[in-house]
Amino acid sequence: MLTSVVSTIAVNAVSSTTTAAGAISMTTPLGLSQYGVLAVIGLIAFLSAKEILSACDKWNNNINCLLDMSIFPLLISFAAIVIYKVAEII
């Protein structure tokens, strides 16, 4: 009983808030988020870590595989960011 009263109050509060704010758009703008810079910084960090660690005597296939699994998704994200920015300019 108490939970149904609380949920009813919560629903009424949410609906009154959205109607008071006006029309809310349900579409999202096209484009990349602002966090693309973080992906580029992460890619640079992983690439430089791979280069530095490859010169170390502790280098093995496990470390190589771990870094490759981190680098490839970031590389795809970087390529998508570059393609989008070039298409935005053109």
N, C-alpha and C positions, 0 to 999 in steps of 0.2 A: 504494500500500500504506500509506504513512504517512498520507495524507489519510483513508483509511477508518478507521484506528486512532484518529486524532484526532477524527473525527466520531462514532465509537462512544463514545469517552470523553465527549464533549460531550453526547450524547444521554443517556447514563447519569447524568451529573451533573445535567442539567435534570430528569430524571424523579425522581431521588432527592430533589431540592430541593422539587419540587411535592408529592410524597407526604409529605414530612416536615412541610410547612407545613399540611397538612390539606386539606379540601375547598375548592376554589376555585369561586366563583360565576361563571357565564358570562353573567349578566345585568347590565345597566347600569341604574342608577336613572334614573327619568324626571326631567327638569328641564333647566334651562339651566346651562351651565358658569359658573364663577366669572369668566370673561373677558368676560362681557357688559358689564361696566363699561368695559372697554377699547373696545368698540364704541361705546358712548355717548360716551366722551371723544373718540374719533376723529370721530364725527359732529359734535360740537360744534366741534371744531377745523376741519373742512372747511367747515362752514357759516359760521363766522366768517371763515375765509380767503376764501371766496367773497364775503362782504359787504364785506370790506376791499379786496380786489383789484378789485371791480367799480367802485370809486370812482377807481381808478388810470387814468392815460392809456394804459397798456400793455395794457389789457383788450381781449381779442378773443374770437372764437368758439371758438378752440382751447382757450384756458384755461377757458372756460365748459363746453365739452364734457368736458374732463378732470376738472373738479371735479364735474360732474353724474354722470359714470361712477363716481366715488368715493363720492358722497353717496347715490345710490339704493340700492345694496346695504346700506349701513349704516342707511338709513332703514327698509328692510324688516326688518332685524335688530332695530332699535329697536322697531318695531311688534310684532314677535313677542315680544320681551321684555316689553313692556307688557301684551299680551294674556295671556301666561302668568302674570305676577305678579297680574293682576286675577283670573284664573281660580283661582289658588292661594288667594287670599283668600276667594273665594266658595265 
